[in-house]
Amino acid sequence: MKPIESYKSRLNKNSIYSVAPYNFVSLPKRSVSRYGSPEDLPSYNNYKVEKDGKCLLNGYIDYSLVSETPIIVSDGLEKNEARFFKDSEGKYAIPGNTIRGLLRTNMQILSFSNIVGERDKKGEYKSSYIENSRFLYRDIAGGNSLSKRYSSILNVDANRRIGKNLKAGYICKRGEKYFIQPALEIKKDIPYFRVDELRLRKIGGEKIDGVNFLYDKVPQKDEEELKRLNKIAADKKKEKGLRKAAEKEIKKILNNYKREKTYKPYQVGISFELDNKGRITKVGNRGECSYEGYMLSGGFILGKRSHYIVPAEDTNQPEIDLEKKDFMIIRDYEEDLVATKKADRESGKIVIKKGKEFYALPKEGEIKPVFYINTDRLYFGFTPYLRLSYTKGVLDGVCREYKENPGISYADSIFGFTDRVFKNGGREEKISYKSRVSVEDAEAVGEPSVDKESIIDIILAEPKPTSYNLYLEQSSLDKKELNIYEEDFKIRGYKQYWLKKYVECPSGDISEEMKITIYPLKEGTEFKGRIYFTNLYEDELGLLAWALKLNDDCWQNIGLAKPYGFGRVKVKDIKLNIEDLDKKYGTFCFDYYKSAKADDYIDEYKRYISNMLNVKNMEEVTSIKEFFCIKATLIDEKDKNNYRYMVLDEFKLKKILPTILQCKDAYSESNMKKIISKSGSNNKNRKDKGNIKRENVDSRSFGNTLMAEAFNKAKKGK
């Protein structure tokens, strides 16, 4: 199948919605428990009848899986190439773990399973299926709700180009703890000094070992022009358009001299001189000038010309114990290093990437210049425009009723769990329970071959839950009023990719760092697999079969490049075989399996869960309707612009994502005009500008609220 090129258009100027190759299935307001306590779980030494007198079922499910678009399930990356997984016999196969991950996610949605788990004595959700991340952010001039918060925390002085709350100091490590020692404040209210690169070259910067310049030396003619343009750009009395034009010209000139490919962030010990106005007049190596300190500059940004000087430590000031101030601050910072591609996680440890040492926390006995804010909370970073952490984690966006639902869910009881904390009387104890399902690799049938037409370069992207306009529920269209990970926010749901009739390749240039070449198998490739089950009740077997089969008009998607349409598959030829225990143990017979209809057990599950929910038809619950809508919808090529990744300029608009059930109407031109009219988004004077009337997503059991994003811990490509 020949890939088409991704759509190069931009969002319509009248659009109130963003676009994405994914959407979210809502979490219900409350979760459902299949078992009340570990004691209620089926035991492994009883193969016939449990204490309630019902039969437990053992057997296996055979199935076929046929790819309807090229498919790539990687066996790992080598030299930025992803080739299809091969089993121990050298045959193409989909690993059992991949199928297992698919089944579990489907099962969690279809059974309203609690994916958060219990809270331990420390207040942590150790058994949560969602990472309770607390994200870091930086938004300087976005003109949105987050940039407003960012500016407020820094207390930005636009004229002086500093944050009034920002301090400078030195971070060090002793044992397992980190401390900040404040720097000397040589001039009142000036905790650090900024030096323009053009000036730095003239006052001695070129003579200092370890200083890295962002640009080659600028000729006198261009230097004078830069000074002229800089005055215009900094003059608040000038018309905004004129200032922006000046900034554009500055970047145009500097682009001729940039050292982006060779420049590296640096921190180096220096000495310096200062005049009465707090202006740096000379910079030299240590011991050459009156004052000691460090000079540094962070990552390259075209137009940036700032280098910073942090004076020496002020030992008369008390040091700050970072983790005493905020016990999660170091963990959050290290997680952010991974999220921003500055570090990798290897064997549970954070390992800084080569060339990113500037951002690493200090080693034992090492000190590094640092910028920080110490108000009601502590923030720190290695540049003045540091990344701030939200006060709340992801799980704060899941309602209390959902998190605190006691008992064991369908998903946990069927797939098992390890060291999960349960309360027994007044004490807590850790319990483990073995999975009652075993999934074999699904081997390719016949002589499958790589689809040469579909060997393309794709972007190795990762989820970006920091995009709050997409990942959180929103009640306003106004980007200045959008919910962020603060106060009473709500995460949106399970992330699911739209299924496409076509496959596509990214348009434009792809950086070598983000690029991988995929070698998918052709569409039409068939795989055969088997799933063994042990000691399941009839409703549990029905749920397992439904998670595999879905409804007749549905598809699954598997592997890498799902956002580009790869890996759409149809599950076929499901054959259910159940042990006849009387024949197995009562006769001398090796053929003790009897065939059964999967649909009968699926219907039994639907009846069982509907009774638990006290609803007539559980498929009418909003989350279930959303799930089957996205699994039954095939996006046509003519609609590809609405189901793609946005470019950077589009992200800056901070438009919200419609719900799954809204998408069809949301992206229609006629409805767009209607929504704009109703919302009052064309009337700047209306107080309710941008307010959205939420659709009624009520089911009798779950109320009116759409819930949350489940940040699946699925492996790459699963």
KETI-196570 format. One line per 4 residues: their letters; for each residue z, x, y of C-alpha. Coordinates in steps of 0.1 Angstrom, whole numbers, m for minus. Each point is the difference from the previous one (the first is absolute). Layout:
A) Z X Y ~ ...
//
This chain:
MKPI) 0 0 0 ~ m11 15 33 ~ 28 0 26 ~ m8 m14 34
ESYK) 12 17 32 ~ 32 m13 15 ~ m4 m22 30 ~ m1 20 33
SRLN) 6 m30 23 ~ 31 m5 20 ~ 22 m31 2 ~ m14 m28 21
KNSI) 14 1 35 ~ 11 m36 m5 ~ 17 6 m33 ~ 37 m6 m2
YSVA) 3 14 m35 ~ m3 34 m16 ~ m20 7 m31 ~ 10 19 m32
PYNF) m11 4 m36 ~ 34 m13 m11 ~ 24 m28 7 ~ 35 m11 m11
VSLP) 13 m24 m25 ~ 33 m15 14 ~ 33 6 m15 ~ 18 m34 m5
KRSV) 31 m7 18 ~ 21 4 m31 ~ m6 18 m33 ~ 4 m14 m35
SRYG) 22 14 m28 ~ m10 m5 m36 ~ 34 12 m13 ~ 34 m2 16
SPED) 15 33 m13 ~ m8 29 m23 ~ 19 m19 m28 ~ m27 m27 1
LPSY) m29 23 m7 ~ m15 m2 m35 ~ 13 27 m23 ~ m23 24 m20
NNYK) 17 m5 m33 ~ m7 m37 m3 ~ m36 m7 m8 ~ 1 m37 m7
VEKD) 25 m22 18 ~ 20 5 31 ~ 33 m17 7 ~ m16 m30 16
GKCL) m19 m7 m32 ~ m35 8 14 ~ m24 23 m18 ~ m8 34 14
LNGY) m36 10 m2 ~ m15 33 m11 ~ m36 11 m2 ~ m29 14 21
IDYS) m28 m11 24 ~ m35 14 m4 ~ m23 m2 30 ~ m32 12 15
LVSE) m4 12 36 ~ m35 1 15 ~ m7 18 33 ~ m23 m20 24
TPII) m1 28 25 ~ 1 38 m6 ~ 35 10 m10 ~ 20 32 4
VSDG) 35 5 m15 ~ 7 36 7 ~ 16 26 m24 ~ 12 19 31
LEKN) m17 18 29 ~ m16 34 m5 ~ m17 17 29 ~ 0 m33 18
EARF) m19 m17 m28 ~ 11 m31 m20 ~ m15 m4 m34 ~ 7 m28 m25
FKDS) 30 3 m23 ~ m6 12 m36 ~ 25 m5 m28 ~ 11 26 m26
EGKY) m32 m6 m20 ~ m22 7 31 ~ m10 m37 4 ~ m1 m18 34
AIPG) 30 m23 2 ~ 22 m19 24 ~ 35 14 m5 ~ 26 m24 m13
NTIR) 22 7 30 ~ m27 m12 23 ~ m3 m33 m19 ~ 38 m2 m1
GLLR) 2 4 38 ~ m26 m27 5 ~ 19 m24 m23 ~ 33 6 16
TNMQ) m12 m6 35 ~ m18 m32 m10 ~ 31 m11 m20 ~ 23 6 30
ILSF) m21 m23 21 ~ m5 m27 m26 ~ 37 m1 m9 ~ 16 3 34
SNIV) 18 31 m13 ~ 25 17 23 ~ m14 35 7 ~ 30 11 21
GERD) 28 1 m25 ~ 38 1 7 ~ 16 19 28 ~ 25 28 m11
KKGE) 33 9 16 ~ m17 24 24 ~ m22 m29 12 ~ m32 14 m16
YKSS) m25 m18 m22 ~ m5 27 m26 ~ m18 m22 m25 ~ m24 m15 26
YIEN) m37 m1 m7 ~ m6 3 37 ~ 7 33 18 ~ 27 m7 26
SRFL) m18 23 25 ~ 11 4 35 ~ m31 10 19 ~ m4 23 29
YRDI) m24 m7 29 ~ m15 14 32 ~ m18 m23 24 ~ m3 14 35
AGGN) m25 m21 18 ~ m11 m28 m23 ~ 9 m28 23 ~ 17 m19 m29
SLSK) 34 m10 m12 ~ 6 34 m17 ~ m11 22 29 ~ 23 m21 22
RYSS) 29 8 m24 ~ m10 37 m2 ~ m1 4 38 ~ 33 m18 3
ILNV) 18 23 m25 ~ m14 32 17 ~ 6 m15 34 ~ m33 14 12
DANR) m3 13 36 ~ m38 m3 5 ~ 0 22 31 ~ 18 29 m15
RIGK) m17 m6 m34 ~ 34 3 m19 ~ 23 m23 m19 ~ 33 m2 19
NLKA) 19 m5 m33 ~ m16 30 m16 ~ 20 31 m6 ~ m8 34 m15
GYIC) 20 22 m24 ~ m1 18 m33 ~ 2 m14 m35 ~ 15 20 m28
KRGE) 10 m5 m36 ~ 34 8 m16 ~ 4 m8 m36 ~ m16 m35 m5
KYFI) 6 m11 36 ~ m20 3 33 ~ 14 5 35 ~ m14 1 35
QPAL) 14 24 26 ~ m9 m12 35 ~ m20 25 22 ~ 11 12 34
EIKK) m9 m23 29 ~ m9 27 26 ~ m12 m26 25 ~ 18 m33 3
DIPY) m19 m28 m19 ~ m26 25 m12 ~ 8 6 m37 ~ m33 18 m7
FRVD) m30 13 19 ~ m37 m9 m3 ~ m26 27 8 ~ m37 m8 4
ELRL) m22 23 m22 ~ m22 11 30 ~ 32 11 18 ~ 15 15 m32
RKIG) m29 25 m3 ~ 7 12 36 ~ 38 4 m3 ~ 0 22 m31
GEKI) m6 m23 m30 ~ m29 21 m13 ~ 23 30 m5 ~ 24 m18 m23
DGVN) m4 4 m37 ~ m1 m33 m19 ~ m12 m22 29 ~ m30 m21 m10
FLYD) m23 m14 27 ~ m17 m34 m4 ~ m31 12 18 ~ m20 31 6
KVPQ) 4 14 35 ~ m16 m24 25 ~ m24 16 26 ~ 11 m2 36
KDEE) m26 m26 9 ~ 12 m25 m27 ~ 36 8 7 ~ m4 m11 37
ELKR) m17 m31 m12 ~ 28 m8 m24 ~ 26 4 27 ~ m20 m24 22
LNKI) m3 m26 m28 ~ 36 4 m9 ~ 11 m10 35 ~ m21 m31 m2
AADK) 13 m9 m35 ~ 36 4 10 ~ m3 m19 33 ~ 15 m34 m5
KKEK) m14 m12 33 ~ m35 5 m13 ~ m19 m29 m17 ~ 6 m2 m37
GLRK) m36 3 m9 ~ m4 31 21 ~ 30 16 m17 ~ m14 m8 m35
AAEK) m34 15 10 ~ 18 32 11 ~ 18 2 m33 ~ m33 m4 m18
EIKK) m15 28 20 ~ 30 23 m8 ~ m5 m5 m37 ~ m38 5 4
ILNN) 6 34 16 ~ 27 11 m24 ~ m21 m10 m30 ~ m21 31 7
YKRE) 29 23 m4 ~ 22 m17 m27 ~ 15 21 m28 ~ 7 m30 m22
KTYK) m10 17 m33 ~ 19 32 6 ~ 30 m12 21 ~ 33 m5 m18
PYQV) 33 m14 14 ~ 25 27 7 ~ 36 8 10 ~ 7 35 13
GISF) 30 17 17 ~ m6 9 36 ~ 17 8 33 ~ m10 m16 34
ELDN) 7 m1 37 ~ 5 m31 21 ~ m2 m8 37 ~ 23 m22 20
KGRI) m21 m31 m6 ~ 2 4 m38 ~ m35 14 m3 ~ m7 27 m26
TKVG) m13 31 18 ~ m2 25 m28 ~ 0 1 m38 ~ 7 31 m21
NRGE) 12 12 m33 ~ 37 m1 m8 ~ 21 21 23 ~ m26 4 28
CSYE) 12 m29 22 ~ 32 m16 12 ~ 1 m30 m23 ~ m4 m1 m38
GYML) m14 m29 m21 ~ m30 m12 m20 ~ m35 m10 9 ~ m19 m24 m22
SGGF) m30 m24 m2 ~ m7 m27 m26 ~ m32 m13 m15 ~ m34 2 17
ILGK) m12 m31 20 ~ m31 3 22 ~ 11 0 36 ~ 35 12 m7
RSHY) 9 33 18 ~ 38 0 m2 ~ 23 27 m14 ~ 38 m5 1
IVPA) 29 23 6 ~ 35 m7 m14 ~ 28 21 15 ~ 25 18 m23
EDTN) 29 m18 m17 ~ 30 m13 20 ~ 28 9 m23 ~ 25 m17 24
QPEI) m14 m33 m10 ~ 11 m17 m33 ~ m26 1 m28 ~ m13 m33 m14
DLEK) 3 m8 m37 ~ m33 m18 m7 ~ 10 m18 m32 ~ 34 m10 14
KDFM) m18 m17 28 ~ m26 m16 m23 ~ 2 7 m38 ~ m36 m10 m6
IIRD) m15 21 28 ~ m10 31 m21 ~ m14 m21 m28 ~ m21 m20 25
YEED) m13 31 16 ~ m10 16 m33 ~ m17 m33 m11 ~ m19 0 32
LVAT) m13 35 m7 ~ m15 m13 m32 ~ m14 m31 17 ~ m16 20 27
KKAD) m16 26 m24 ~ 22 29 10 ~ 18 3 m33 ~ m4 m9 m37
RESG) 26 m13 m24 ~ 2 23 m30 ~ 26 m6 m28 ~ 21 m20 23
KIVI) 0 26 28 ~ m18 0 34 ~ m23 30 2 ~ m16 8 34
KKGK) m38 4 m1 ~ m15 33 11 ~ m6 1 37 ~ 26 m28 7
EFYA) 31 23 1 ~ 5 m9 36 ~ 13 m34 m11 ~ 23 12 m28
LPKE) 37 m3 2 ~ 18 34 3 ~ 10 19 m30 ~ 36 12 m6
GEIK) 9 25 28 ~ m31 m9 21 ~ m1 m17 34 ~ m29 m18 16
PVFY) m4 m15 35 ~ 1 m38 m1 ~ m1 m30 23 ~ 24 m29 m5
INTD) 14 m32 14 ~ 37 m6 m5 ~ 8 m35 14 ~ 12 m28 m23
RLYF) m22 15 m26 ~ m12 35 m7 ~ m37 10 m1 ~ m15 34 m4
GFTP) m34 18 m2 ~ m17 33 7 ~ m21 m13 30 ~ 12 m19 31
YLRL) m20 m30 m11 ~ 19 m2 m31 ~ m3 m27 m27 ~ 28 m25 1
SYTK) 14 m19 m30 ~ 4 m37 m1 ~ 36 m13 m4 ~ m9 m21 m30
GVLD) m16 6 m34 ~ m27 m20 m18 ~ 25 m20 m20 ~ 15 m13 32
GVCR) m32 m21 1 ~ 8 m18 m32 ~ 22 m31 4 ~ 35 1 m13
EYKE) m5 m29 m25 ~ m28 20 m17 ~ 20 33 m2 ~ 33 m15 m11
NPGI) m13 m22 m28 ~ 21 9 m30 ~ m14 5 m35 ~ m30 16 m17
SYAD) m36 m8 9 ~ m28 m7 m24 ~ m17 34 9 ~ 32 20 m5
SIFG) 9 m17 m33 ~ m34 4 m15 ~ m9 36 12 ~ 36 13 m1
FTDR) 21 19 24 ~ 21 32 2 ~ 35 5 15 ~ 1 m32 18
VFKN) 33 m9 16 ~ 17 m32 m11 ~ 33 m14 12 ~ 24 m7 m29
GGRE) 32 m15 14 ~ 12 23 28 ~ m19 31 m11 ~ m36 12 m2
EKIS) m17 12 m31 ~ m35 15 m7 ~ m21 m18 m26 ~ m34 10 m15
YKSR) m23 m23 m20 ~ m31 10 m19 ~ m33 m15 7 ~ m12 m28 m24
VSVE) m36 8 7 ~ m21 30 m10 ~ m35 5 15 ~ m26 22 m17
DAEA) m29 18 18 ~ m31 m22 3 ~ m29 20 m14 ~ m36 m3 12
VGEP) m24 m15 m24 ~ m33 16 m10 ~ m14 29 20 ~ 11 m6 36
SVDK) m15 22 27 ~ 7 11 35 ~ m18 m21 27 ~ m19 27 19
ESII) m9 m24 28 ~ 37 m6 6 ~ 11 37 2 ~ 12 m1 36
DIIL) 26 15 23 ~ 29 m22 9 ~ 30 3 22 ~ 32 8 m18
AEPK) 21 m25 20 ~ 35 m12 m6 ~ 18 m33 11 ~ 10 0 36
PTSY) 30 m24 2 ~ 7 15 35 ~ m28 m23 12 ~ 24 m28 8
NLYL) m27 m23 13 ~ m14 m1 m35 ~ 30 4 m23 ~ 25 m22 18
EQSS) 0 m38 7 ~ m10 m7 36 ~ 6 m30 21 ~ m19 12 31
LDKK) m35 12 8 ~ 13 21 30 ~ 2 36 m11 ~ 29 5 24
ELNI) 20 m26 m20 ~ m8 10 m36 ~ 28 3 m25 ~ 9 36 m10
YEED) 25 13 m25 ~ 29 m12 22 ~ 21 m31 3 ~ m11 m29 m22
FKIR) m33 12 m12 ~ m15 m11 m34 ~ m23 20 m22 ~ m31 m18 m11
GYKQ) m5 2 m38 ~ m16 17 m30 ~ m29 20 12 ~ m32 m11 m18
YWLK) m36 12 4 ~ m28 m24 6 ~ m27 m1 m28 ~ m35 7 10
KYVE) m35 m8 m14 ~ m11 34 12 ~ 12 36 3 ~ m1 20 31
CPSG) 5 36 13 ~ 18 9 32 ~ m22 5 30 ~ 3 31 23
DISE) 14 34 m7 ~ 29 4 m23 ~ 24 30 5 ~ 2 24 m30
EMKI) 37 m5 m2 ~ m3 m38 m5 ~ m32 0 m21 ~ m4 m4 m38
TIYP) m31 m4 m20 ~ 1 m27 m27 ~ m20 m2 m32 ~ 3 m36 m12
LKEG) m13 m16 m32 ~ m28 m25 4 ~ 6 m37 5 ~ m2 m18 m33
TEFK) 23 25 m18 ~ 22 m17 m25 ~ 35 10 m10 ~ 21 m13 m29
GRIY) 37 1 0 ~ 31 m12 m17 ~ 35 m11 12 ~ 29 m2 m24
FTNL) 30 m23 7 ~ 34 m3 m16 ~ 26 m28 1 ~ m15 m21 27
YEDE) 7 m37 6 ~ m30 m23 2 ~ 2 m2 38 ~ 2 38 2
LGLL) m31 4 m22 ~ m18 m25 22 ~ 8 19 31 ~ m12 33 m16
AWAL) m33 m17 m11 ~ m5 m15 35 ~ 6 33 17 ~ m28 15 m21
KLND) m24 m29 0 ~ 6 m17 34 ~ m20 m32 5 ~ m35 m4 m13
DCWQ) m16 5 34 ~ 19 32 8 ~ m5 37 m2 ~ 22 31 0
NIGL) m6 33 18 ~ 10 34 m15 ~ m2 36 10 ~ m10 20 30
AKPY) m22 m12 29 ~ 10 m36 m3 ~ m3 m4 38 ~ m37 8 m4
GFGR) m6 m25 m27 ~ 3 23 m31 ~ 19 m10 m31 ~ m6 m38 0
VKVK) 5 m11 m36 ~ 1 m31 m21 ~ 24 m4 m29 ~ m16 m17 m30
DIKL) 4 m8 m37 ~ 38 m3 0 ~ 13 m3 m35 ~ 36 m7 m6
NIED) 16 10 m33 ~ 36 m10 m8 ~ 21 11 m30 ~ 8 m26 m26
LDKK) 35 12 m7 ~ 4 m20 m32 ~ m31 16 m14 ~ 9 34 13
YGTF) 35 1 m15 ~ m2 m27 m27 ~ m31 11 m19 ~ m18 32 m11
CFDY) m28 m3 25 ~ m15 23 26 ~ m20 m26 18 ~ 29 m19 17
YKSA) m17 m7 34 ~ m12 m34 11 ~ m24 m6 29 ~ 11 m22 29
KADD) m14 m13 32 ~ 11 20 31 ~ m5 m31 22 ~ 26 m20 m20
YIDE) 26 26 9 ~ m12 3 36 ~ 5 m38 4 ~ 35 3 m15
YKRY) 9 26 26 ~ m14 m22 28 ~ 22 m29 m12 ~ 30 22 m4
ISNM) m2 17 35 ~ m9 m33 17 ~ 33 m15 m14 ~ 19 30 12
LNVK) m14 m4 35 ~ 4 m37 m1 ~ m37 m5 10 ~ m27 m21 m16
NMEE) m26 28 m1 ~ 10 36 6 ~ m37 9 8 ~ 4 m20 33
VTSI) 26 25 12 ~ m15 20 29 ~ 4 34 m15 ~ m17 m11 m32
KEFF) m28 m16 20 ~ m5 32 20 ~ m1 21 m31 ~ m26 m20 m18
CIKA) m20 m4 32 ~ m4 38 4 ~ m7 4 m37 ~ m26 m27 m1
TLID) m19 9 32 ~ m30 24 m1 ~ m9 13 34 ~ m37 m2 7
EKDK) m18 29 17 ~ m8 m21 31 ~ 37 m3 6 ~ 8 37 m5
NNYR) 10 5 37 ~ 31 m21 m5 ~ 13 18 m31 ~ m2 37 9
YMVL) 22 27 14 ~ 2 1 37 ~ m8 31 21 ~ 27 16 22
DEFK) m11 m18 32 ~ 3 m34 m18 ~ 36 9 m12 ~ 10 6 36
LKKI) m8 m37 8 ~ 30 m10 m22 ~ m16 m32 m12 ~ 18 m19 m27
LPTI) m12 m7 m36 ~ m6 m36 m10 ~ 16 m12 m32 ~ m20 m2 m32
LQCK) m4 m38 4 ~ m10 4 36 ~ m27 26 m4 ~ m30 m23 m7
DAYS) 5 m20 31 ~ 15 28 21 ~ m32 21 m2 ~ m23 m30 8
ESNM) m15 1 35 ~ 6 m37 7 ~ 36 1 m10 ~ 5 31 20
KKII) m8 m18 32 ~ 23 m29 m10 ~ 29 24 m7 ~ m5 18 33
SKSG) 0 m32 18 ~ 32 m13 m17 ~ 19 32 4 ~ m7 2 37
SNNK) m10 36 m4 ~ m25 m4 28 ~ 26 m11 25 ~ 21 29 12
NRKD) 24 m22 18 ~ 12 m20 m30 ~ 35 10 m12 ~ m9 m7 m36
KGNI) m31 22 1 ~ m8 13 m34 ~ 25 m22 m19 ~ m13 m10 m34
KREN) 8 m33 m17 ~ 9 10 m35 ~ m16 m19 m28 ~ 24 m20 m22
VDSR) 4 20 m31 ~ 28 m21 m13 ~ 7 m7 m37 ~ 30 m21 m8
SFGN) 17 30 m15 ~ m7 27 26 ~ 0 m15 35 ~ m23 10 28
TLMA) 1 38 3 ~ m27 24 m12 ~ 17 32 m12 ~ m5 36 m3
EAFN) m19 31 m10 ~ 8 14 m34 ~ m7 37 2 ~ m10 6 m36
KAKK) 11 31 m16 ~ m32 0 m20 ~ m16 34 m7 ~ m32 9 18
GK) m30 m17 m15 ~ 21 m25 m20
//
